[in-house]
Amino acid sequence: MPSKPYGMICALAKACEIVEPRWTLLILNEIWSGYTRFSDIRRAVGNISPGILSKRLCELEKAGLVERIEDRAKGTVDYIRTQMAVDLEPAMDALAIWAQRHIDAEVALSNGDLGGMMWFFGKSVRTSHFPPRRVVIRLHFADEIGPYPTWWLLAEPGVSPEVCVEIPDVDVDLYVETTKISWNAIYFGRSTVAREIDAGRLFAAGDALLQRTMDKWLPRSVYADAEGIRMLPAASSLPGHRGKTDGHPKVSC
C-alpha cells in the first residue's frame, strides 16, 4: 500500500506495508465496531477527509482486508471485514492495551475532537441506566477552544439519544462541567467519576439520581479494565474552579 515498499522479505516489514499507512488501523477498528457505511466510518474515525477515506477503503479492499458490498436496489454501500482483517484483532488489541499501559494519560487523552466525542457519546451512552422518562443533560467543556464548548444530550425511552449544540426548549435535568481530558480519562479507565470530582475536574448539579449513577450510564472503553493502566494524575483543577461546589456549577453557553 505505501508508494515505496521496504525492500525487505521480513514478515513484519510485509505486514507494515499493508497496515502502516495513516488511518488504516483506525478504519478497520471502526468497521470492527459496527460502522459499515462510508459516512459513519468517517464520523467515527474523526479528522479524515472523504478523499483519504475513499482511497484507504479502496486500498483495504485491494489488499483483501475489506469487502465492499453494494446494494443497487437500495443505493447503499457497506464495507465489512474479511477473515484476513479479523485475524488482525489480537494485534490491534495488543496495541491498544500497550498504549493504555505505556503512554502517559495526559499525552494519550489530549487533542480530542469534541464533535467526534459527542457524536460517539450519543451513540454509546447507556440509557438503560436512565430513569424511564425524558432526560436532558447539559455538558460544558472548559478546555474546548472551538466555537461549541457546550452540548446537550436528549434521551427519551424508545428513541435513540441525540446530541446537539442548539439550546433545546426543554428543562435541563443535569448540568455537567468538565474538560475533554477528564471526560476521556473516565471513558478509557484512566480515572473515575469520583476521582475526577475529587480532583476538581468534574462538577455535576441537578437530578440526584443522574448524578449518583454517572459511572453507570457513561460509556466505557473495552480497554478500560486493562491491567497496569497509566492513570491521569490527580493534580490540576478544571480552569476557573478551585474545588468542589454546591448547587449549579458556573457555566456559560
C-alpha positions as CSV (number, residue, x, y, z in Angstrom):
1,M,0.0,0.0,0.0
2,P,2.9,2.5,0.6
3,S,4.2,4.1,-2.6
4,K,7.6,2.6,-1.9
5,P,8.0,-0.9,-0.3
6,Y,10.6,-1.5,2.4
7,G,12.5,-3.8,0.1
8,M,12.8,-6.5,2.8
9,I,11.3,-10.0,2.9
10,C,10.9,-9.8,6.7
11,A,7.4,-10.8,7.7
12,L,7.0,-7.8,9.9
13,A,8.0,-5.5,7.1
14,K,5.5,-7.1,4.8
15,A,2.7,-6.6,7.4
16,C,3.7,-3.0,7.9
17,E,3.4,-2.3,4.2
18,I,-0.3,-3.3,4.5
19,V,-1.3,-1.7,7.8
20,E,1.1,1.2,8.2
21,P,-0.5,4.0,6.1
22,R,-2.1,6.6,8.2
23,W,-5.7,5.8,9.2
24,T,-5.6,2.2,8.1
25,L,-5.9,0.5,11.5
26,L,-8.4,3.1,12.7
27,I,-10.7,2.5,9.8
28,L,-10.5,-1.3,10.4
29,N,-11.2,-0.6,14.1
30,E,-14.4,1.3,13.3
31,I,-15.6,-1.3,10.9
32,W,-14.9,-3.8,13.7
33,S,-17.1,-1.6,16.0
34,G,-20.0,-2.0,13.6
35,Y,-19.8,1.1,11.4
36,T,-20.1,-0.2,7.8
37,R,-21.3,2.9,5.9
38,F,-18.9,5.5,4.5
39,S,-20.4,8.4,6.4
40,D,-20.5,6.5,9.7
41,I,-16.9,5.3,9.3
42,R,-15.8,8.9,8.5
43,R,-17.6,10.3,11.5
44,A,-16.3,7.6,13.8
45,V,-12.7,7.9,12.7
46,G,-12.6,11.6,13.1
47,N,-10.4,14.1,11.2
48,I,-10.1,12.3,7.9
49,S,-11.1,13.8,4.6
50,P,-13.6,12.0,2.3
51,G,-10.9,11.6,-0.3
52,I,-8.4,9.9,2.0
53,L,-11.1,7.6,3.4
54,S,-12.2,6.6,-0.1
55,K,-8.5,5.9,-1.0
56,R,-7.9,3.9,2.1
57,L,-11.0,1.8,1.7
58,C,-10.0,1.0,-1.9
59,E,-6.6,0.0,-0.7
60,L,-8.0,-2.2,2.0
61,E,-10.3,-3.8,-0.5
62,K,-7.4,-4.4,-2.9
63,A,-5.3,-5.9,0.0
64,G,-8.1,-8.3,0.9
65,L,-8.9,-6.8,4.3
66,V,-12.3,-5.3,3.4
67,E,-15.2,-6.4,1.2
68,R,-17.3,-3.8,-0.5
69,I,-21.0,-4.8,-0.7
70,E,-23.2,-2.7,-3.0
71,D,-27.0,-2.9,-2.8
72,R,-28.1,-1.3,-6.1
73,A,-31.8,-1.7,-5.2
74,K,-31.3,0.4,-2.0
75,G,-28.5,2.5,-3.3
76,T,-26.3,1.7,-0.4
77,V,-22.7,0.5,0.0
78,D,-21.4,-1.3,3.1
79,Y,-17.8,-2.2,4.0
80,I,-17.2,-5.4,6.0
81,R,-14.0,-7.0,7.3
82,T,-12.7,-10.2,5.7
83,Q,-11.3,-13.1,7.7
84,M,-7.9,-11.6,6.9
85,A,-8.9,-8.5,8.8
86,V,-10.5,-10.5,11.6
87,D,-7.1,-12.2,12.1
88,L,-5.6,-8.8,12.9
89,E,-7.8,-8.4,16.1
90,P,-5.3,-9.8,18.5
91,A,-2.6,-7.5,17.2
92,M,-4.9,-4.5,17.4
93,D,-6.0,-5.4,20.9
94,A,-2.3,-5.8,21.9
95,L,-1.5,-2.3,20.5
96,A,-4.4,-0.7,22.4
97,I,-3.5,-2.4,25.7
98,W,0.1,-1.4,25.2
99,A,-1.0,2.2,24.8
100,Q,-3.1,2.1,27.9
101,R,-0.1,0.8,29.9
102,H,2.8,2.8,28.5
103,I,1.6,6.2,27.1
104,D,1.1,8.9,29.7
105,A,-2.6,9.7,30.2
106,E,-2.2,13.4,29.5
107,V,-0.5,12.6,26.2
108,A,-2.9,9.9,25.2
109,L,-6.0,11.9,26.1
110,S,-5.1,15.3,24.6
111,N,-6.2,16.7,21.2
112,G,-9.6,15.0,21.3
113,D,-12.1,16.4,18.7
114,L,-15.1,17.4,20.8
115,G,-17.6,17.0,17.9
116,G,-16.5,13.4,17.4
117,M,-16.5,12.8,21.1
118,M,-20.1,13.9,21.5
119,W,-21.2,12.0,18.4
120,F,-19.8,8.9,19.9
121,F,-21.3,9.7,23.3
122,G,-24.8,9.9,21.8
123,K,-24.2,6.5,20.1
124,S,-22.9,4.7,23.2
125,V,-24.4,6.4,26.3
126,R,-26.0,3.6,28.4
127,T,-29.6,4.9,28.6
128,S,-30.8,1.7,30.3
129,H,-29.5,3.3,33.5
130,F,-31.6,6.5,32.9
131,P,-34.9,6.9,34.7
132,P,-37.9,5.9,32.4
133,R,-38.6,9.4,31.2
134,R,-37.1,12.1,29.1
135,V,-33.5,13.0,30.2
136,V,-31.7,16.2,29.2
137,I,-28.1,16.7,30.1
138,R,-26.1,19.9,29.5
139,L,-22.3,19.4,29.1
140,H,-19.8,22.2,29.1
141,F,-16.1,21.5,28.4
142,A,-13.9,24.2,29.9
143,D,-10.8,23.4,27.8
144,E,-12.6,23.4,24.4
145,I,-11.3,26.4,22.3
146,G,-13.6,25.7,19.4
147,P,-17.0,27.5,18.8
148,Y,-19.1,24.9,20.5
149,P,-17.9,24.1,24.1
150,T,-21.4,23.3,25.2
151,W,-23.5,20.4,24.1
152,W,-26.9,18.9,25.1
153,L,-27.9,15.2,25.3
154,L,-31.6,14.5,24.8
155,A,-32.8,10.9,25.6
156,E,-36.3,9.5,25.7
157,P,-37.5,5.9,26.2
158,G,-37.7,4.0,23.0
159,V,-35.9,6.7,20.9
160,S,-32.2,6.9,20.0
161,P,-30.5,9.6,22.1
162,E,-29.4,12.8,20.2
163,V,-26.7,15.3,20.9
164,C,-26.8,18.9,19.8
165,V,-25.3,22.3,20.1
166,E,-28.5,24.2,19.8
167,I,-30.2,25.2,23.1
168,P,-33.2,22.9,23.4
169,D,-36.5,24.3,24.5
170,V,-36.7,21.9,27.4
171,D,-35.7,21.8,31.1
172,V,-32.3,20.5,31.9
173,D,-32.1,17.6,34.3
174,L,-28.3,17.6,34.8
175,Y,-25.6,20.1,34.4
176,V,-22.0,18.8,33.9
177,E,-18.9,21.0,33.8
178,T,-15.7,19.2,32.9
179,T,-12.7,19.0,30.5
180,K,-12.2,16.8,27.4
181,I,-9.2,15.1,29.1
182,S,-11.2,14.4,32.2
183,W,-14.2,13.1,30.2
184,N,-11.9,10.8,28.1
185,A,-10.0,9.6,31.2
186,I,-13.2,8.2,32.6
187,Y,-14.1,6.5,29.3
188,F,-10.7,4.9,29.0
189,G,-10.4,3.8,32.6
190,R,-7.6,6.2,33.3
191,S,-9.8,7.8,36.0
192,T,-13.3,7.5,37.6
193,V,-16.2,9.9,38.1
194,A,-15.5,10.1,41.8
195,R,-11.8,10.7,41.3
196,E,-12.4,13.5,38.8
197,I,-14.9,15.2,41.1
198,D,-12.4,15.0,44.0
199,A,-9.7,16.4,41.7
200,G,-11.9,19.4,40.8
201,R,-12.1,18.5,37.1
202,L,-15.7,17.4,37.0
203,F,-18.8,19.1,38.5
204,A,-22.4,17.9,38.3
205,A,-25.5,19.6,39.6
206,G,-29.2,18.7,39.2
207,D,-31.0,15.4,39.3
208,A,-29.7,13.4,42.2
209,L,-30.2,10.0,40.6
210,L,-28.4,11.0,37.4
211,Q,-25.5,12.3,39.5
212,R,-25.3,9.2,41.6
213,T,-25.4,6.8,38.6
214,M,-23.0,8.7,36.3
215,D,-20.4,5.9,36.5
216,K,-23.1,3.5,35.2
217,W,-24.5,5.5,32.3
218,L,-21.3,6.9,31.0
219,P,-19.8,4.7,28.3
220,R,-16.5,2.9,28.9
221,S,-13.9,1.5,26.5
222,V,-13.4,-2.2,26.2
223,Y,-9.8,-1.5,27.2
224,A,-10.8,0.4,30.4
225,D,-10.2,-2.6,32.6
226,A,-6.8,-3.5,31.2
227,E,-4.2,-4.2,33.9
228,G,-1.5,-1.6,34.6
229,I,-3.2,1.4,33.0
230,R,-1.4,4.7,33.4
231,M,-3.8,6.9,35.4
232,L,-4.5,10.6,34.9
233,P,-2.7,12.4,37.7
234,A,-5.0,13.9,40.4
235,A,-3.4,17.3,40.3
236,S,-4.7,20.2,38.2
237,S,-8.2,21.5,38.6
238,L,-10.7,22.5,35.9
239,P,-10.0,26.0,34.6
240,G,-11.8,28.7,36.6
241,H,-12.6,26.5,39.6
242,R,-10.8,25.9,42.9
243,G,-12.6,22.8,44.2
244,K,-16.0,21.3,44.9
245,T,-19.1,23.4,44.6
246,D,-22.7,23.2,45.7
247,G,-25.7,23.8,43.5
248,H,-25.4,24.6,39.8
249,P,-21.8,25.0,38.5
250,K,-20.9,28.2,36.9
251,V,-21.4,27.5,33.2
252,S,-21.7,29.5,30.0
253,C,-23.4,28.9,26.7
